[in-house]
Amino acid sequence: MKILFISLGCDKNLVDTEMMLGMLADRGFSITSAEEEAEAAIVNTCCFIGDAKEESINTLLEMAELKKSGQLKVLIAAGCLAERYREEIQKEIPEVDVILGTMAIEQVAEALEEALAGEKRNYYRDINETLVYGRKRLVTTGGHYAYMKIAEGCDKHCTYCVIPKVRGSYRSVPMESLIKEAKELAQGGVKELILVAQETTLYGVDLYGRKSLPELLKRLAMVEGIRWIRILYCYPEEITQELIAVIREEPKICRYLDIPIQHASNRVLKRMGRRTDRAGLESMVKKLREAIPDICLRTTLITGFPGESREDFEELLDFVEKMRFDRLGVFPYSQEEDTPAAEMEGQIEESLKEARRDEVMALQQKIAFDKAADMVGRRLTVMVEGKIADEDVYVTRTYKDAPEVDGYLFLHTERELMTGDFVDVVVTGSNEYDLTGEIV
């Protein structure tokens, strides 16, 4: 039985997908990426913003057509969209045989086997249930890097976000489980661990009564075979001096932080339910750069939040120009039902949200290009991602580049390299967001 598994949405969802793939492989199922070969399909969906919902629905509809044609014997919807819109999916896409809630992923093989036998039922569990980890994973990122989900859910309840409704409250994965998982990943060839959660900075508060990310980082750095550890999604108000010190002092930890900020106007931040203000944000950026001068800071922003005035937006532009983030992404506000922001007065039309996004990105583009040019002459260690066919050029990443979201360094060399190799290079040029380099 060949299973087509489609994973949509964020890297946290990808970890769930890899765990489900591992469970299916253990039960003897074969995984295929070729749609025409598939006899069953599982779609791990996302519903974080409107575009993600649309992609998930369209993917389910495409698979439903294969089910109608008789090619697919079973179609399963899993993940956030399945958790949030279970009744709508059952009504509007009757070709879906099984709906698997966000906390029921360990039942994927059971659900598939039952559906193939003609017994079709849905699987849901309490979204605040205690996490059961330590499942075998089938890594899909090429084998040289892997995401590690260190917590599930969120307690922040930002007014625009649906995550607590589909993923539950904040629950940390026990540290011993993470260390075991890291060792298994390293034995499988993984050299870069990328720590993810809805918020990584609060790791351990629920289990150990304190912020334990620094301790986790120190222990992960002791795992043989791991060369890089990258931290994503650190809320600025939760970053401690202890965390900064560990990043500065531990060579394996990339000097890179993804800090979701969302806005810089105090009025908008308050309406968003964020727990910081512009002064606090600027203070944290300053503190990080003073302690770790070569740190790479990435952030995300939202334009067109309900009630955002031109003055609020001008303040955001001023903040972006002043802070000069190394990496920055912008999303137009997505009006999500069942969130407080969706009911707020002052909803802004899509065209204006997008125009403001484009204005921020035009400003950030110049900053990013200037920062890339400033890298020329620097000596760095890079990780090889692959080779350009028929050329003596390898695609590599620096410590400043997270997979899929940041740029690359194109390395010109006749030396034969393998994906996952680490090489010392000197940066010889820049081309917009990307760099070029040569082996030292």
SEZA-676726 format. One line per 3 residues: their letters; for each residue y, z, x of N, C-alpha, C. Coordinates in steps of 0.1 Angstrom, whole numbers, plus 2048, in hexadecimal, padded with zeros to 3 digits. Each point is the difference from the previous one (the first is absolute). Layout:
a = Y/Z/X/Y/Z/X/Y/Z/X  ...
***
This chain:
mki = 7F4/800/808/80C/800/7F8/80C/800/809  809/7F6/7FF/80C/7FE/808/80C/805/7F8  808/809/806/80B/806/7F9/80D/7FC/806
lfi = 809/7FB/7F8/80E/7FD/804/808/80C/7FE  806/805/80A/809/80C/7FF/80E/7FC/803  809/802/7F7/80E/7FD/802/808/80D/800
slg = 807/802/80B/808/80C/801/80F/7FD/800  807/805/7F6/80F/7FE/7FF/808/80C/802  80D/7FF/803/808/80B/801/801/805/80F
cdk = 801/80E/801/804/806/80C/7F4/803/809  803/804/80C/7F6/804/80A/7F7/80C/7FC  806/808/7F7/7F8/80C/7FB/7F5/7FB/7F7
nlv = 804/7F5/7F8/7F6/7FA/7F7/7F5/7F9/809  804/7FB/80B/7F7/7F9/809/7F5/80A/805  804/80C/803/7F6/80A/804/7F6/802/7F5
dte = 805/802/7F4/7F6/801/7F5/7F7/7F4/7FF  805/7F4/802/7F8/7F4/800/7F5/801/80A  804/803/80C/7F7/801/80C/7F5/80A/7FD
mml = 803/80B/7FA/7F6/80A/7FC/7F6/7FB/7F6  806/7F9/7F6/7F7/7FA/7F6/7F7/7F5/806  805/7F8/809/7F8/7F6/807/7F5/806/807
gml = 803/80C/807/7F5/807/807/7F5/805/7F7  804/805/7F4/7F6/804/7F7/7F7/7F5/7FA  807/7F4/7FE/7F9/7F5/7FB/7F6/7FA/80A
adr = 805/800/80D/7F7/7FB/80B/7F4/809/801  802/80D/7FF/7F5/80A/801/7F5/7FE/7F5  805/7FA/7F4/7F6/7FE/7F5/7FA/7F2/801
gfs = 803/7F9/80A/7FA/7F3/802/807/7F4/7FB  80D/802/7FB/808/7F5/7FB/806/7F8/80C  801/7F3/7FE/806/7F7/80A/80E/7FD/7FC
its = 80A/801/80A/80E/7FE/7FD/804/7F2/804  807/7F9/7F8/804/7F2/803/80F/7FF/7FD  807/7F8/809/80E/7FD/7FD/802/7F2/7FA
aee = 7F4/7F9/7FD/801/7F3/7FA/7FE/801/7F1  80A/7FD/7F9/800/801/7F2/7F5/7F9/7F9  7FD/7F4/805/7F5/7F7/7FA/7F2/806/802
eae = 7FE/809/80A/7F3/806/802/7FE/80D/7F8  80B/806/7FA/7FF/80D/7FA/7F8/800/7F3  7F8/80A/7FF/7F8/802/7F3/806/80C/7F9
aai = 808/808/806/807/80B/7FA/80E/802/807  80A/805/7F9/80D/802/807/805/80E/7FC  807/806/80A/806/80D/7FE/80F/7FE/805
vnt = 809/804/7F8/80E/7FE/803/806/80E/801  805/805/80C/806/80C/802/80F/7FE/7FE  806/804/7F4/80D/7FC/7FC/80B/80A/804
ccf = 80C/7FB/7FE/80C/808/803/80A/7FF/7F4  808/80A/7FE/80A/800/7F6/80D/807/804  803/800/80D/80B/808/805/80E/7FA/7FB
igd = 801/7F3/800/80C/7F9/7FB/7FC/7F4/7F8  80A/7FA/7F9/7FD/7F5/7F8/7F9/7F4/806  804/7FC/80C/7F9/7F5/807/7F1/804/803
ake = 7FE/80C/804/7F2/804/802/7F7/800/7F4  806/804/7F5/7F9/800/7F3/7FD/7F1/7FC  80A/7F8/802/7FE/7F1/7FC/7F5/7FA/809
esi = 800/803/80D/7F5/7FB/809/7F2/805/7FB  7FF/80D/7FD/7F4/806/7FC/7FB/7F9/7F3  808/7FF/7F6/7FD/7FA/7F3/7FB/7F1/802
ntl = 808/7F9/808/7FC/7F2/802/7F3/7FE/807  7FD/80A/80A/7F3/7FF/807/7F5/803/7F6  802/80A/7F8/7F5/803/7F6/7FE/7F4/7F6
lem = 80B/7FA/7FC/7FF/7F4/7F8/7F8/7F5/806  803/7FE/80D/7F8/7F5/808/7F2/803/800  7FC/80D/803/7F2/804/800/7FA/7FF/7F3
ael = 808/803/7F5/7FB/7FF/7F2/7FB/7F1/7FD  808/7F7/806/7FC/7F2/7FE/7F2/7FD/806  7FE/806/80C/7F3/7FE/807/7F5/807/7F7
kks = 803/80B/7FA/7F7/806/7F7/7FC/7F8/7F4  80B/7FA/7FA/7FE/7F7/7F5/7F7/7F4/803  801/7FB/80D/7F9/7F4/804/7F1/803/802
gql = 7FD/80D/801/7F2/804/802/7FD/803/80F  809/7FD/809/7FE/803/80E/7FE/80E/803  80A/808/7FB/7FF/80F/802/7F8/807/7F6
kvl = 7F7/808/804/7F8/808/7F7/808/80D/7FC  808/805/809/807/80D/7FE/80E/7FF/806  80A/805/7F8/80E/802/805/804/80E/7FF
iaa = 804/806/80B/805/80E/800/80E/801/804  808/808/7F8/80E/803/804/801/80E/805  805/802/80C/802/80D/806/80E/802/804
gcl = 803/80C/804/80E/803/806/80A/804/7F5  80D/7FF/805/80B/806/7F8/803/7FA/7F3  800/7F2/800/802/7FA/7F3/7F5/803/7F6
aer = 7F3/801/805/7F5/803/7F7/801/80E/7FB  805/809/808/802/80E/7FC/80B/801/7F6  80B/7F9/802/80C/802/7F7/7FF/7F8/7F3
yre = 7FA/7F4/801/800/7F7/7F4/7F2/7FD/7FB  7F7/80A/800/7F2/7FE/7FD/7FE/7FA/7F2  808/805/7F6/7FE/7FB/7F2/805/7F2/7FF
eiq = 80B/7FD/807/806/7F3/7FF/7F7/7F5/806  7FA/804/80C/7F6/7F7/806/7F4/7FD/7F7  7FB/80B/7FB/7F4/7FE/7F7/803/7F7/7F4
kei = 80C/801/7FB/804/7F8/7F4/804/7F2/804  808/7FE/80B/805/7F3/803/7F7/7F7/809  7F8/807/808/7F6/7F9/809/7F2/805/7FD
pev = 7FA/7FC/7F5/7F3/805/7FD/7F5/7FC/809  803/7F6/809/7F6/7FC/80A/7FE/80B/80B  809/80A/801/7FE/80B/809/7F5/809/7FA
dvi = 7F5/801/808/7F5/808/7FB/801/80F/802  807/804/80C/801/80E/804/80D/803/805  806/80B/7FC/80D/805/805/7FD/80D/808
lgt = 804/7FF/80D/7FD/80B/809/80E/807/804  801/80D/7FC/80D/807/802/801/803/80F  80D/804/804/803/802/80E/7F7/80B/807
mai = 7FC/80A/7F8/7F8/80A/806/7F1/7FE/7FE  7FC/7F4/7FB/7F1/7FE/7FE/7FA/7F6/809  807/7FE/80C/7FB/7F5/808/7F2/802/806
eqv = 7FC/80D/801/7F3/802/806/7F4/7FC/7F6  804/7FC/7F4/7F7/7FC/7F6/7FF/7F0/7FF  806/7FA/809/801/7F1/7FF/7F2/7F9/800
aea = 7F7/805/809/7F3/7FA/801/7F8/802/7F3  801/80D/7FB/7F9/803/7F4/806/7F8/7F4  80D/7FE/800/806/7F9/7F5/7FC/7F1/800
lee = 7FF/7FA/80C/7FC/7F2/802/7F1/7FF/7FC  7F8/809/804/7F1/7FE/7FD/7FE/802/7F1  807/809/7FA/7FE/802/7F1/805/7F4/7F9
ala = 80C/7FA/804/805/7F5/7F9/7F7/7F4/802  7FA/7FE/80B/7F6/7F5/802/7F4/802/7F7  7FD/80C/7FD/7F4/803/7F8/804/800/7F1
gek = 80D/7FD/7FD/804/7FE/7F2/806/80D/7FA  801/80A/808/806/80D/7FB/80F/800/806  809/7FE/7F7/80E/7FF/805/808/80B/7FA
rny = 805/809/809/809/80B/7FC/80B/802/80B  80A/807/7FC/80B/803/809/7FE/80D/807  807/801/80C/7FE/80C/808/80E/806/803
yrd = 803/80C/7FB/80D/806/802/7FD/80F/805  808/805/808/7FF/80E/804/80E/806/800  801/80D/800/80D/806/801/808/7FC/80D
ine = 80C/7FA/7FE/807/7FB/80B/805/80B/80A  7FF/80D/7FC/803/80B/809/7F4/807/806  7F5/7F9/7FE/7F3/805/805/800/802/810
tlv = 7F9/80A/804/7FE/802/80F/7FA/7F4/806  806/7FC/80C/7FB/7F4/806/7F3/802/807  7F7/7F6/7FF/7F3/800/807/801/7F5/80A
ygr = 801/803/80D/801/7F6/80A/7F4/800/809  801/7F8/80B/7F5/7FE/809/7F7/7F5/7FC  805/7F7/7F7/7F8/7F4/7FD/800/7F6/80B
krl = 7F5/7F9/801/7FF/7F5/80A/809/7F5/7FC  808/7FA/809/809/7F5/7FD/7FC/7F3/807  804/7F6/7F9/7FE/7F2/806/80E/7FB/803
vtt = 804/801/80D/80E/7FD/804/802/7F1/7FF  80B/7FD/7F9/803/7F2/7FD/80C/7FA/809  806/809/809/80C/7FC/807/7FD/7F9/80D
ggh = 7F4/7FC/803/7FD/7FA/80C/7F9/809/80A  7FF/80D/7FD/7F8/809/808/808/807/80B  80C/7FB/804/807/806/80C/80A/80A/7FB
yay = 804/800/7F3/809/80A/7FA/7FB/803/7F2  803/80C/7FC/7FC/804/7F2/80A/80A/7FB  801/7FF/7F2/809/80A/7F9/7F7/80D/7FD
mki = 807/80B/801/7F9/80D/7FD/808/807/7F6  7FB/801/7F3/807/807/7F6/7FE/80F/801  80B/807/803/7FF/80F/803/802/808/7F3
aeg = 805/7FA/7F6/803/808/7F3/801/7F6/7F5  7FE/806/7F4/801/7F8/7F4/80A/806/7F6  807/7F8/7F8/809/805/7F6/80E/804/806
cdk = 808/805/7F7/80E/804/804/805/80A/7F6  808/809/806/807/80A/7F8/80F/7FE/7FE  805/7F6/806/80F/7FE/801/806/7FC/7F2
hct = 7F9/7F8/7F8/804/7FB/7F3/80E/7FA/801  802/7F6/809/80C/7F8/800/801/7F9/7F2  80C/7FE/7FB/802/7FC/7F2/7FB/7F2/7FE
ycv = 7FE/7F8/80A/7FD/7F2/7FF/7F1/7FD/802  7F8/80B/803/7F3/7FE/806/7F5/804/7F6  7F5/7F8/800/7F5/803/7F7/7F4/807/807
ipk = 801/801/80D/7F4/804/808/7FA/80E/7FB  808/80A/7FD/7FA/80D/7FB/7F8/7FE/7F4  803/7F6/7F8/7F9/7FD/7F3/7F3/7F9/802
vrg = 7FE/7F9/80B/7F4/7F9/802/7F8/805/80C  806/808/809/7F9/806/80B/800/80F/801  807/806/7F7/7FF/80F/7FF/80A/807/809
syr = 7FD/80D/801/809/808/809/7FB/7FF/80F  808/805/809/7FD/7FF/80E/7F4/808/804  7F6/7F9/806/7F4/807/805/7FD/7FA/80E
svp = 7FF/809/809/7FD/7FC/80E/7F1/7FE/802  7FC/7F7/809/7F2/7FF/804/7FE/80A/80B  7F5/808/7FF/7FD/80A/80A/801/7FA/80E
mes = 805/808/809/802/7FB/80E/7F3/7FD/807  7F5/808/7FD/7F4/7FD/807/7FA/7F2/7FB  802/7FD/7F3/7FC/7F3/7FB/807/7F4/807
lik = 80D/802/803/808/7F6/806/7FC/7FE/80F  7FD/80B/807/7FC/7FF/80E/7F3/7F9/800  7F6/803/7F7/7F3/7FA/800/802/7F1/7FD
eak = 809/7FC/7F7/802/7F2/7FC/806/7F9/80C  80A/807/807/806/7F9/80C/7F6/7FD/80B  7F7/80A/802/7F5/7FE/80A/7F7/7F4/7FD
ela = 7FD/7FF/7F3/7F7/7F5/7FB/808/7F3/801  80C/7FF/7FD/808/7F4/801/801/7FC/80F  803/80A/809/801/7FD/80E/7F2/7FA/806
qgg = 7F5/806/7FB/7F3/7FB/805/7FE/7F2/7FB  806/7FC/7F5/7FF/7F3/7FA/80A/7F6/807  808/804/809/809/7F7/807/80F/802/7FD
vke = 803/809/7F6/80E/801/7FD/808/807/80B  80B/7FA/803/808/806/80B/80E/805/7FB  804/7FC/7F4/80D/805/7FB/7FD/805/7F2
lil = 804/80D/7FE/7FF/807/7F3/80E/800/7FA  801/7FB/7F3/80D/800/7F9/7FF/80A/7F5  807/80B/801/7FF/80B/7F6/809/7FD/7F4
vaq = 7F9/800/7F4/808/7FD/7F4/7FD/80B/7F5  809/801/7F7/7FF/808/7F4/80D/7FD/7F8  801/804/7F4/80C/7FE/7F9/80C/807/808
ett = 7FC/80B/806/809/807/80A/7F8/807/80A  801/7FC/80D/7F8/806/80A/805/80D/805  80D/802/7FF/807/80C/806/7FB/80D/7F9
lyg = 7FB/800/7F4/7FC/80C/7FA/7F1/803/802  7FA/7F8/808/7F1/802/802/7FD/80F/803  7F6/805/7F9/7FB/80D/803/806/80C/7F8
vdl = 80B/7FD/7FA/807/80B/7F9/7F7/806/7F5  7F9/7F8/7F9/7F8/805/7F5/7F3/806/805  7FB/7FC/80B/7F3/806/806/802/80B/809
ygr = 80B/7FF/808/802/80A/80B/80C/809/7FE  808/7FD/7F6/80C/808/7FE/80C/7FC/809  7FF/7F5/808/80A/7FC/809/7FF/7F1/803
ksl = 80B/7FB/804/800/7F2/804/7F7/7FE/80D  7F5/7F9/7FF/7F6/800/80A/7FF/7F2/807  80A/7F7/7FD/7FF/7F3/807/800/801/80F
pel = 809/808/806/800/801/80E/7F2/804/806  7FA/80A/7FA/7F3/804/805/7F5/7F5/7FE  801/7F9/7F5/7F7/7F5/7FE/802/7F5/80A
lkr = 80C/7FD/804/803/7F6/80A/7FB/804/80D  801/80C/804/7FB/805/80D/7F1/7FE/801  7F9/804/7F5/7F2/7FF/7FF/7FB/7F1/800
lam = 807/7F8/7F9/7FC/7F1/800/802/7FA/80E  80B/805/807/803/7FA/80D/7F4/804/80A  7F8/80A/7FD/7F5/803/809/7F3/7F8/7FD
veg = 801/7F7/7F6/7F4/7F8/7FD/7FF/7F5/80A  7F4/7FF/806/7FE/7F6/80B/800/7F2/7FA  807/7F7/806/800/7F2/7FB/80D/7FC/7F9
irw = 806/80A/7FA/80D/7FE/7F9/80B/7FF/80A  807/7F5/7FF/80C/7FE/80A/80D/802/7F9  801/7FC/7F4/80D/801/7F8/7FE/807/7F3
iri = 80A/809/7FD/800/806/7F2/80E/7FD/7FB  800/7FA/7F4/80D/7FC/7FA/801/808/7F3  80D/805/7FD/802/808/7F4/809/7F8/7F6
lyc = 7FB/7FF/7F4/809/7F9/7F6/804/80A/7F5  80A/7FD/7F9/805/807/7F4/803/80F/802  809/803/809/805/80D/802/80D/803/7F8
ype = 800/808/7F6/80C/803/7F9/80A/807/809  80C/7FC/801/80A/805/80A/802/80F/7FF  801/806/7F4/803/80E/7FF/7F4/809/804
eit = 7F4/7FA/802/7F4/808/804/7FD/7FF/80F  808/7F8/807/7FD/7FE/80F/804/80D/807  7F7/806/807/803/80C/807/802/7FE/80F
qel = 806/80A/807/802/800/80E/7F2/7FF/807  7F6/807/7FA/7F3/800/806/7FA/7F2/800  802/7F8/7F5/7FB/7F3/7FF/807/7F7/80A
iav = 80D/801/802/808/7F8/809/7FA/803/80E  7FE/80C/804/7FB/804/80D/7F2/7FA/803  7F8/800/7F6/7F2/7FA/802/801/7F1/803
ire = 809/7F9/7F8/802/7F2/802/805/7FD/80E  809/808/804/807/7FE/80D/7F6/803/80C  7F7/80A/7FE/7F9/805/80C/7F2/7F9/800
epk = 7FA/7FC/7F5/7F2/7FA/800/800/7F1/803  7FB/7FC/80B/801/7F1/804/7F9/7F7/7F6  7F6/805/7F9/7F9/7F7/7F7/807/7FD/7F3
icr = 80A/809/7FC/807/7FE/7F4/80B/7F6/802  800/7F5/7F8/80A/7F6/801/80E/806/7FC  80A/7FD/808/80D/804/7FD/806/7F8/7F5
yld = 7FB/802/7F4/803/7F7/7F5/7FE/809/7F3  80A/800/7F8/7FF/807/7F3/805/7F8/7F5  7F9/7FF/7F5/804/7FA/7F4/805/80B/7F7
ipi = 80D/7FF/7FC/807/80B/7F9/806/7FA/7F3  7F9/801/7F5/805/7FB/7F3/80D/807/7FC  80B/7F9/800/80D/806/7FD/805/7FD/7F2
qha = 7FF/7F3/7FC/803/7FA/7F3/80E/7FE/7FD  809/809/804/80F/7FD/7FE/808/809/809  80D/7FF/800/809/808/808/80B/806/7F8
snr = 802/7FC/7F4/80A/806/7F7/7FB/80D/7FA  807/80A/802/7FC/80D/7FB/7FE/800/7F1  808/7F9/7F9/7FF/7FF/7F1/7F3/7F9/7FC
vlk = 7FD/7F5/807/7F3/7F9/7FD/7F4/808/804  801/806/80C/7F5/808/805/7FC/80B/7F6  80B/806/7FA/7FE/80B/7F6/7F9/7FB/7F4
rmg = 804/7F4/7FB/7FA/7FA/7F4/7F2/7FB/803  7FD/7FD/80C/7F2/7FC/804/7F7/80C/801  806/80C/800/7F8/80C/802/7FC/803/80F
rrt = 807/7F9/809/7FD/802/80E/806/80E/804  7FA/805/80B/803/80E/804/808/801/80D  809/7F6/801/808/800/80C/80E/7F9/7FC
dra = 809/800/80A/80D/7F9/7FD/803/7F8/80D  80B/7F9/7FF/804/7F7/80C/801/808/80D  807/80B/7FF/803/808/80C/7F2/804/806
gle = 7F7/804/7F7/7F3/804/805/7F8/7F5/807  801/7F4/7FA/7FA/7F4/805/805/7FD/80E  80D/800/801/807/7FC/80D/7FC/80B/80A
smv = 800/80C/7FC/7FC/80B/80A/7F2/7FE/805  7F7/7FD/7F7/7F2/7FE/804/7FE/7F4/80A  807/7F5/7FD/7FF/7F4/808/806/804/80E
kkl = 80B/807/800/806/804/80D/7F7/809/808  7FA/809/7F9/7F6/80A/807/7F4/7F9/806  7FB/7F6/7F8/7F4/7F9/805/804/7F7/80D
rea = 80B/7FA/7FF/804/7F7/80B/804/808/80D  806/80C/7FE/803/808/80B/7F4/806/807  7F6/803/7F8/7F4/806/805/7F7/7F5/806
ipd = 7FF/7F4/7FA/7F8/7F5/804/808/7F4/801  807/7FD/80B/80A/7F5/800/7FA/7F2/7FD  7F3/7FE/803/7FA/7F3/7FE/7F8/7FF/7F3
icl = 802/80A/7F7/7F9/800/7F3/804/7F4/7F8  7F6/7FA/7F9/803/7F5/7F6/7FF/806/7F2  80B/7FE/7F9/802/806/7F2/7FF/7F4/7F6
rtt = 7F7/802/7F7/7FF/7F6/7F5/803/807/7F3  807/7F9/7F6/802/806/7F3/800/7F6/7F5  800/805/7F4/800/7F7/7F4/80B/805/7F7
lit = 806/7F6/7F9/80C/803/7F7/7FD/7FA/7F3  807/805/7F5/7FF/7FA/7F3/80F/7FC/7FC  801/7F4/7FB/80D/7FB/7FB/800/7FF/7F1
gfp = 80B/802/7FA/801/7FE/7F1/7FA/80C/7F8  7FF/80C/806/7FB/80B/7F8/80A/802/7F4  7FB/805/7F5/809/802/7F4/80C/808/803
ges = 80C/7FA/7FD/80D/806/802/805/7FE/80E  7FA/7F8/809/805/7FD/80D/80D/7F8/7FF  80B/806/804/80D/7F9/7FF/802/7F8/80D
red = 80A/7F8/800/803/7F8/80C/804/80A/80B  807/80B/7FC/803/80A/80B/7F4/806/806  7F6/803/7F7/7F3/805/805/7FA/7F6/80A
fee = 800/7F4/7FC/7FA/7F6/808/807/7FE/80D  80D/800/800/808/7FF/80C/7FD/80B/80A  7FD/80C/7FA/7FD/80C/808/7F2/7FD/807
lld = 7F7/7FA/7F8/7F3/7FC/806/802/7F6/80C  808/7F6/7FE/802/7F6/80A/806/807/80D  80A/809/7FE/806/807/80B/7F6/809/807
fve = 7F7/806/7F9/7F5/808/806/7F7/7F8/808  7FB/7F4/7FB/7F8/7F7/807/806/7FB/80D  80D/7FD/7FF/807/7FB/80C/802/80B/80B
kmr = 802/80C/7FB/802/80C/809/7F3/804/806  7F5/801/7F9/7F3/805/804/7F9/7F6/809  801/7F3/7FE/7FA/7F6/808/7F1/803/802
fdr = 7F9/800/7F4/7F1/802/801/7FA/7F4/807  7F5/803/807/7F8/7F6/807/7F9/7F7/7F6  7FB/805/7F5/7F9/7F9/7F6/804/805/7F2
lgv = 802/7F6/7F7/805/804/7F3/7FB/7F6/7F5  7FB/806/7F5/7FC/7F7/7F5/808/805/7F4  803/7F6/7F6/807/803/7F4/7F9/7FB/7F4
fpy = 7FF/808/7F6/7FA/7FC/7F3/80A/801/7F5  802/7F6/7F7/808/802/7F4/7F9/80A/7F7  808/809/7FA/7FA/80A/7F7/7F7/7FA/7F6
sqe = 7F4/806/7FE/7F7/7FC/7F6/7FF/80A/7F4  804/7FC/7F4/800/809/7F5/7F2/803/7FB  7FB/80B/804/7F2/804/7FC/7FF/809/7F4
edt = 7F9/7FC/7F6/7FE/808/7F4/7FA/80E/803  804/809/7F8/7FB/80E/802/806/807/80C  80B/7FB/805/808/807/80B/80E/803/7FA
paa = 806/80B/805/80D/804/7FB/80A/7F5/803  7FF/7F9/80B/80A/7F6/803/800/7F4/7F6  7F5/7FD/7FB/7FF/7F5/7F6/808/802/7F4
eme = 803/80D/7FD/807/804/7F4/80F/803/803  804/7FF/80C/80E/803/804/809/7F5/7FB  80D/804/7FD/80A/7F6/7FD/804/7F9/80D
gqi = 806/7F4/7FE/805/7F9/80B/7F6/7F7/807  7F6/7FB/7F9/7F6/7F7/806/807/7F3/804  7FC/7FB/80C/807/7F5/806/7F8/7F4/7FF
ees = 806/7F4/7FE/7F9/7F4/7FE/7F9/7FB/80D  7F5/7F9/7FE/7F8/7FD/80C/808/7F8/80A  808/7F6/7FC/807/7F8/809/809/808/809
lke = 806/80B/7FB/809/808/808/7F8/809/80A  7F4/805/7FB/7F8/808/809/7FB/7F7/80C  7FD/7F4/7FD/7FB/7F7/80B/80B/7FC/809
arr = 80C/7FD/7FA/80B/7FC/808/804/80C/80A  7FF/80C/7FB/803/80C/809/7F5/801/80B  7F4/7FE/7FC/7F5/800/80A/803/7F6/80B
dev = 804/7F4/7FC/802/7F5/80A/80C/804/809  80A/807/7FA/80B/803/808/7FD/80B/80B  7F7/809/7FC/7FC/80A/80A/7F7/7FA/80A
mal = 7F7/7F7/7FC/7F7/7F9/80A/808/7F7/809  80B/7FA/7FC/808/7F7/809/806/809/80A  805/80C/7FC/806/809/80A/7F5/805/80A
qqk = 7F5/804/7FB/7F5/805/808/7FB/7F5/809  7FF/7F4/7FC/7FB/7F5/808/808/7FF/80E  80D/801/7FF/808/7FF/80C/7FD/80C/809
iaf = 7FE/80C/7FA/7FD/80C/808/7F2/7FE/807  7F7/7FB/7F8/7F2/7FF/805/800/7F5/80C  807/7F5/7FE/800/7F6/80A/807/806/80D
dka = 80B/807/7FE/806/806/80C/7F7/80A/807  7F8/808/7F8/7F7/80A/806/7F5/7F9/808  7FB/7F4/7FA/7F6/7F9/807/805/7FA/80D
adm = 80C/7FB/800/806/7FB/80C/802/80B/80B  803/80C/7FB/801/80B/80A/7F3/804/807  7F5/7FC/7FA/7F3/803/806/7FD/7F8/80C
vgr = 807/7F5/803/7FD/7F7/80B/802/808/80D  7F5/7FF/808/800/807/80D/7F8/80D/7FF  7FD/805/7F4/7F8/80C/7FF/7F2/7FE/804
rlt = 7FA/80A/806/7F1/800/803/7F9/808/7F5  7F6/7FA/7FA/7F9/807/7F5/7F1/7FE/801  7F9/808/7F9/7F2/7FE/7FE/7FE/7FA/7F2
vmv = 7F8/7F5/7FF/7FE/7FA/7F3/7F1/7FF/7FD  7FE/7FF/7F3/7F2/7FF/7FB/7FE/7F1/7FB  7F5/7FA/805/7FD/7F2/7FD/7FB/7FF/7F2
egk = 806/7F7/7F8/7FB/7FE/7F2/7F8/7F3/7FF  802/7F6/808/7F9/7F4/7FF/806/7F5/809  7FB/7F4/800/804/7F5/808/804/7F4/7F8
iad = 80B/7F9/804/804/7F4/7F9/7F6/7F5/805  7FA/7F9/7F6/7F6/7F6/804/806/7F5/809  7F9/7FC/80A/803/7F5/809/80D/803/809
edv = 804/80D/800/80C/803/809/7FC/80D/808  807/801/80B/7FF/80C/808/809/80B/7FC  800/803/7F3/809/809/7F9/7F8/80A/7F8
yvt = 802/80D/802/7FA/80A/7F8/80A/807/7F7  7FC/804/7F4/808/807/7F7/7FE/80F/803  80A/808/802/7FE/80E/804/80B/808/7F8
rty = 7FD/80D/800/80A/80A/7F9/804/80A/80B  80D/804/7FF/805/80B/808/7FF/80D/7F8  803/80B/806/800/80D/7F8/80A/7FF/7F5
kda = 809/7F7/800/80A/7FF/7F6/7FC/7F8/7F4  7F3/7FB/800/7FC/7F7/7F6/7F3/804/7F9  802/805/7F3/7F5/803/7F8/7FA/7F3/7FB
pev = 7F3/7FF/7FD/7F9/7F4/7FC/806/7FC/7F2  801/7F2/7FE/804/7FA/7F4/80E/801/7FC  807/80B/804/80E/801/7FC/80B/7FE/80A
dgy = 7FC/801/80D/80A/7FE/80B/7FD/7F3/807  807/7FE/80C/7FF/7F4/807/7F5/800/80A  800/7F6/809/7F6/7FE/80A/807/7FD/80E
lfl = 7F8/802/80A/804/7FB/80E/7F6/7F5/804  805/7F4/802/7F7/7F5/804/7FF/800/80F  7F4/802/805/7FD/801/80E/7FA/7F4/806
hte = 807/7FA/80A/7FC/7F4/807/7F8/804/80C  7F3/7FC/800/7F8/803/80C/7F3/7F8/800  7FB/7FC/80C/7F3/7F9/800/7F5/80A/801
rel = 803/80D/802/7F5/80A/800/7F9/800/7F3  7F3/803/800/7F8/800/7F4/801/80F/7FB  805/801/7F4/801/80D/7F9/7F8/801/7F4
mtg = 7FD/80C/7FB/7F9/802/7F4/808/808/7F6  7FE/7FD/7F3/807/808/7F6/7FD/80F/802  80B/808/7FF/7FF/80E/803/802/804/80E
dfv = 801/7F7/809/804/803/80E/80E/805/801  803/809/809/80D/805/803/805/7FA/80D  80C/7FB/801/805/7F9/80C/80E/804/802
dvv = 804/802/80D/80D/803/804/808/7F3/801  80C/7FF/7FA/807/7F3/800/80F/803/803  807/7F6/803/80F/800/801/805/7F7/7F5
vtg = 80A/804/7F9/806/7F8/7F5/809/7F5/807  7FD/7F4/7FD/808/7F5/806/80A/7F9/7F7  7FE/802/7F3/80A/7FA/7F6/7FE/805/7F2
sne = 809/7FC/7F7/7FF/804/7F2/803/7F4/7F8  7F9/7FF/7F4/802/7F5/7F7/801/807/7F2  80C/803/7FB/802/806/7F4/7F9/80E/800
ydl = 7F6/803/7F8/7F9/80D/7FF/7F6/801/80B  7FB/7F5/806/7F5/801/809/804/7FF/80F  7F7/804/809/803/800/80E/7F6/7F7/807
tge = 804/7FC/80D/7F6/7F9/808/7FF/808/80D  7F5/7FF/807/7FE/808/80C/7F5/7FA/809  7FF/806/80C/7F7/7FC/80A/7F9/80D/806
iv = 7F4/7FF/804/7F9/80B/806/807/804/80D  801/80D/801/807/806/80C/7F7/7FD/80C
***
